[in-house]
Amino acid sequence: MVTIKDIAKLANVSHTTVSRALNDSPLIKPGTKKKIQEIAAQLNYTPNFNAKSLVTQKSYTIGLFFTSISNGTSSSFFADTVTGVNSVINENYNLFVRGIDDYHDFSSIRRHRFDGIILMSQSESDNAFIYHVLNQKIPIVVINREVNDQSIINILSNDREGSFDAVKYLIQKGHKDIAIIEGIKGFKSTLERREGYIQALIDAEIPIRNEYIVDGNYDMESGYKAMEKLLSLKNPPSAVFCSNDDMAVGALNAAFAKGLTVPSDISVIGFDDIQSAQYTNPSLTTVKKPIEKISRLGAEKILEVLEEEKNQAEKIFVETELMVRMSVSTKN
């Protein structure tokens, strides 16, 4: 039976290098990786994962956890996250996807079940999960939400800055009566996007009006209902910032149902830049939150930790970008 040591001898490299090359590690130079993979193919090498697992005490499973899959995680957000992680995690690892709220306790989350965990964190309620994972000495990368623990790899986008840019753009277009449809209470993204909204109004010396701050739930239905509520006000807004694109789509439809035209009667702006945002009618001006990129980086970092066997704690910010399309007009 052909072993990694046999390949290492022929390739004149260490068995660690062979292992990394066969696991498609980004740490190995492409030329070296190609040479090793060709030798392995010629020798008909096949990894014995059961034997590897017994010897190395590894599970060859990486966990991808969400705060919740069923509550507040849109299908596009979920798909972008899984796509980003899956593009990096190769066939040598099993990818296990679950919501934290599926667990009554975390006793089943143990070192021998997971080599590493990527957490798509949406709420501070995740902290108990994070500290359980740390206590189990399972390597973890937290993406999407800022955590204050200095020992953790943390990858996120600046939601506050993104929403500030969106509302500032509305103000530059002449809008002063600007409403916000918020996300789920308790989610960090909800708070950050509200803070950006408020800061943009303060900087422009525009009064903050409580009736223009309306609850949503990060889904289309809540966006629809929130827009209905805003349009029923004595002085409805001329522009609405929606805390995600799904709610923006709902808001667009509520405006159409009232016989209004977007953007000539009311402007709408979203957040996330989901795939369908450019195909709405009109196409949606929104803030691009690079979820797939953040998720891909998270997966690359967890593989680095597993292969290097050392955790270089760091905080990485991925920039948001305002995507200007057709759903915002200049206020006369």
Disulfide bonds with the S-S distance in Angstrom:
none
